[in-house]
Amino acid sequence: MAVTVTVYSTRFCPYCIAARRLLKDKGVAFEELAVDGNAALRAEMTEKAGRTSVPQIWVGDQHVGGFDELAALDRSGRLDELLGLSASP
């Protein structure tokens, strides 16, 4: 079963671009919520994440954090587990 990935982002943020690229390179579909000029959506993100910076990323119901946390999960191999991409023995 595919897990839902949600990314709150802005169009030109380099960390948002990097997060989108990492997810796309893994073949992961994700819902992107652009907060550029959308105060209500940014407020929703801030309330959910407790952070004002972008990107803010969720895998399923788990808040991963921003790009740095996403990349760290990827380096450790845990991102594939969260995404359900781990190879079965």
Secondary structure, 3 states (H helix, E strand, C coil): CCCCEEEEECCCCHHHHHHHHHHHHCCCCCEEEECCCCHHHHHHHHHHHCCCCCCEEEECCEEEECHHHHHHHHHHCHHHHHHCCCCCC
